[in-house]
């Protein structure tokens, strides 16, 4: 950013390990119901996917709740993204 002549006003780490896990479990739902851009019909699912799906849904819902709670204490050293505010 400095090379581009931008002055960094604020650089704030966002998220971490637990919020990343919560996001992955959330994406599972989008992929499992084949939301546009998250899955394709060409990807074949095994019989075990359909048999285990109710257990996967239960586990994912429980995990999202736990991971979001634990994300309150995410480490600042391992953010999964940053908020950057710059001025030209």
SVG drawing of the C-alpha trace seen along z (x, -y; Angstrom):
<svg xmlns="http://www.w3.org/2000/svg" viewBox="-31 -11 38 57">
<polyline fill="none" stroke="black" stroke-width="0.4" points="0.0,0.0 2.9,-2.3 4.3,-1.5 1.0,-2.6 1.3,-5.9 -1.5,-5.1 -1.3,-6.0 -2.5,-3.3 -5.0,-4.9 -6.1,-1.7 -5.1,2.0 -7.2,4.3 -7.1,8.1 -10.5,9.8 -11.4,13.3 -9.2,16.2 -9.2,20.0 -12.7,20.4 -14.5,18.0 -12.9,19.7 -14.2,23.1 -17.7,21.6 -17.5,20.2 -16.5,23.7 -19.4,25.4 -21.8,22.7 -20.4,23.3 -21.2,27.0 -24.9,26.1 -24.5,24.0 -22.6,26.7 -24.9,29.6 -28.0,27.9 -26.0,27.0 -26.3,23.2 -25.3,21.5 -21.5,21.0 -20.9,23.3 -21.4,26.7 -22.0,28.2 -24.3,31.0 -21.3,32.8 -19.9,33.6 -21.4,36.9 -22.3,37.8 -22.0,41.2 -24.8,43.1 -22.9,42.5 -23.4,38.8 -27.2,39.2 -27.2,41.7 -24.9,39.5 -26.5,36.2 -28.8,35.9 -25.8,36.5 -23.7,34.0 -26.4,31.3 -26.7,31.9 -23.0,31.8 -22.6,28.7 -25.3,26.7 -23.8,27.6 -20.3,26.8 -21.3,23.4 -22.7,22.4 -19.6,23.6 -17.1,22.1 -18.9,18.7 -18.8,18.7 -15.1,19.6 -14.4,17.0 -14.9,14.3 -11.4,15.3 -9.8,15.7 -6.0,15.1 -5.1,11.8 -1.9,13.4 -3.8,15.6 -6.5,13.5 -8.3,14.9 -8.6,11.4 -7.9,7.8 -9.8,4.5 -7.6,1.9 -8.5,-1.8 -6.2,-3.9 -6.0,-7.4 -4.5,-8.6"/>
</svg>
